[in-house]
Amino acid sequence: MTHHHTAEDEQLWEGGKSPFKISYGKIMMWYFLLSDAFTFAGFLIAYGTLRVSMPTWPVPDFVFSTFPGGFHEKPLYFVTLMTFILLFSSFTMVRAVQEGHRENKNGVVFWMVLTILGGIGFLASQAWEWTTLIGAEHVSVTTNPFSAHTEHGVYLEGDGKGINEGDVFQPGDSYLIHKHDGEWHNLKYKVTEGENAGMIKQQSFGPKAFGALFFFITGFHGFHVLSGVIFLIIIAVNAATGLYVERRNGYEMVEKIGLYWHFVDLVWVFVFLVFYLI
């Protein structure tokens, strides 16, 4: 039996066309970003679940209060600078994509170089923050010297028998257990209110989960930034050599890496909110 093709039959075949009027490469990038978003969401939800289940948790204003140059008691100043650097690199990435749509090779390369510098600046800032927490504060995946008091009391000095009472603290006040000559130095304190009034206690370490979650989640995000910087460098070099000129597709490769870079910036906004602000 012979089947005669009609104009209506030809209109039924749409398999060679993209249903979203975008290229296959962009669709695959969106699929990847969606799956990665679920991964980060799972990590942040796990962090939030563990945090609310703990009686005490390090206060961000106290933990992240150092600034390069020996400045202290500058809560969130440095991480705010980190965030600004990364968000500004997102703006330069937008400009690179715009110049690509105009087929302006020099403009694409210029703005991509600025984006690369922004990514490197963010990674350098994160490396400084990690070095400070690990080297100076001795935070690790198993040890968290930051915590908060749960009772009202006063610090004790000397032999810890009530002689030479120091500063008074309130429940919720943050503290840091210092390490001297490789040994932990736990200050003692006397409880002055509640059912444990009169008891002599020592500061205890904070929840172990804090260090593990902080280094894992921020490190995972940092790995994404590092990967993005590497791809940005490769694509910028290709653009500078004129590889994308002959394609005349609005520098689609620049637009695809731009989607990834904006995603990395957006994820950092949520990481910043969860770890540093709440």
N, C-alpha and C positions, 0 to 999 in steps of 0.2 A: 504494500500500500504506500503510495507516494504522498508525502506531506509537502504542501506548498507553503513556503515562507511568505508571510505578509508583513506589511509595515507594522502591524500591531505586535507580531512576534518579535521583531527586532527591538521594539521598545521595551519588551519584557526583560531583555538581557542587559543587566546593569552590573554584572560582576566585575568588569574592568574599571569601574568608577568608585571613587572613595565616597562612602555615605555621608561623611562629615565635611567634604570638600577641602580636606587637608591631606598632606602626604602620608604615606605609610610610616615614614620615620618619625613624624610628629605624634602619630597615634601610639606608636610603641613607646615613645618617651613619656607620654601621658600615662600609659599603663604602668610603666616602671615607677613613676612618681606616686601614683595611687597606691601601689603595693608598699612602697617605702614609707608613705604616710601612715599606713596601718602599723608598720613596724615601730616607728617612733611613738605613735599613739599608745601602743602596748607598753613600751618602756616607761612613758610618762605616767600612765595609769598605775603601773606597778609601783612607781616611786610614790605617787600620791597615796596609794593604799597602805604602803608600809609607813609612811609618815604619820598618817592619822591614827595608826594603831600603836604608835609609840607615845609614852607619857611625856618624854622630853625630846626635843629636836633642836639642832644647832640653829641659831637665829642668823639669817643671811647678813644682816647689817653688822653683826659682830665677826662673822667668819671672813667675809669679803670686804675688809676695811683697810687694806694696805694699798699703797700706790707707789709706783716706781720712784726712786730717789730718796727712799727712807721715810716717806710720809705714812703716818698711821692715823687711825680713827677717821678715815675718809670712806664711809660706808657706800659701797656700790659705785664709787667714782670710776674705778678702773674698768669694771665690767660695762658701765655705760659707754665709756670710750670705745671698748671693743665692739659693742653693738652699733655705735655710730659708724665705725669703720666698715663693718659688714653691710649695713644698710646703704651707705653711700656707694659701695661697690655695686649694689643692685641698681642704683641710678645710672652709674656709668655703663652697666650692661644694657640698660634700656637704650641709652644713646648709641651703643654699638649696633644694636638691632635696627634702630632707626636709620643709621647710616648705611646699613646693609640693604635695606629696602630701597634706598636711593642709589644703590650700586656704587657707593663711594668707598673705594678700597682704603684710602688713607684714613678716612674717618673711622672706619671699622677697626683698623689696627690701633689707632690712637686710643680709642675708648676701651678697647680690650686690654691694652697694656695697663691702663689705669685700674681696670677691674682686677687684673692679676696682682697688681701692687696692693690693692685693698685686701685680697685674699691672703697674700703673704703677711700683711700687717696684722690681720686677725689671728693667723696661726702663730705668729711671733708673740702676740699678746697672750694667747692661750698657753703657750709654752712657759711664759713668765709666771702666769698664775699657777700653773701646775708645780713649777719649781718652788715657788713660795710656799704653797700648801704642803708639799712633800718635804722640802729641805728645811724650811724654817719652822713650820707648824707641826711637822711630823705626822701628817694625815696619810693614811694608807687604806688599802681595801679591807684591812682587818682591824685597824686601830683608828679611833676617832677621838682625839683629845678635846673636842668641843662638846659642851653640853650646857645644861641650864639647871639651876637649883629648883628643887621642889618644895623646900621648906624655908622659913624665915630663920636667920641666924647671924652670927658674927664670925669673922676669921680669927684664928688663933695663931700666935707666933711663939717661937722659942720651943719649950718642951711640950706644948699642947695641953697644959693643965689649967688653962684659964688665965695665965699670966700674959700680959701684953696683948690685949684684944685689939683686933684691927678693924677694918671696914665692916659696916653692916650691909647685908644683902637681903633682897626680897625674893620670894618665889618667882621664878621665871627669869631672873637675872642670868645672863650668859657668863661662862667662864672658859678658860683654856688651861689645860694641864700642861705645864712646861716640861721640857727635857733638858737636863744639864749633865754634861760629861757622859752622855749616852744613857743616863738613868732618868726615869720619870720622877718628877718632883710633885707629889700630891700634897697640897695644902690642907690642913685640918680646919674644921669649923665646928662651932657649938650651936646646936639648935636652941632657939629661944622661945619658940611658940609651938603649940600643937601637942600631940600625944608623945612626941619624942623630945620634948623640951628638956634641956640639961644634958643631952647625949652629945658625945664628941664623935664626929664623923670625918671622913675624908672625901674629897671630890672624886666622883666616879667618872669613868669614860662615857662618852656619848654612844648612841646606837651605832653598831658596826656597819649597818646598811648604808649610812650616809656616804662614807668614802667610796664604797664599792659602786653605789649607784651614780655618784657624781662623776667619778673617773670613767665609768663605762659609758654613760649617756653622753657626756660632753666629749669623750674621746671618740665615740661613734660618729657624732656630728663633726668633730674635727677631721676624721677620716674622709667624710663626704666633702668637706671644704678642700682638703688636700687633693683628693681625686679631681675635684672641679678645677683647681688651679692647674693641674697637669694637663687636663683636656683643653683648658683655655689657652695655655701656652702652645699646644699642638695646633689648635685651630687658628690662633693668631699668626703663627708662622706660615701656615697654609694660605691664609688670607694675604699676608705680606708678599708671598711669592706669586700671587695671582692665580692660584689654583681654582678659586671660585668665580673668577671673572667670566670665564667661558660658559659657565652653567647658566648665568643670567636668571637665577631663581631667587633673587633678593637675599643672597647669602643665607640660605635656609639652615645650613649647619650652625651658623652663629645664633640663629633664632632658637635652635634646639638646645644648644648648650646654655642659652639664656634662660630657657624654661627650668633647666636643672638648677642654675645658679639662684634664681628667684625662689625656688623650692627650698634650697638650703638656707637662704635668708629667712624665709617664713618659719621654718622649723626652729631656727635659733630664737625667734620671738617667743615661741612657746617654751623653749628651754629656759630662756631668760625669765619668763613669768613664773615658771614652776620652781626653779632653783634659787633665784635671786630676789624675787619680790614677795612671794607668798610665805 
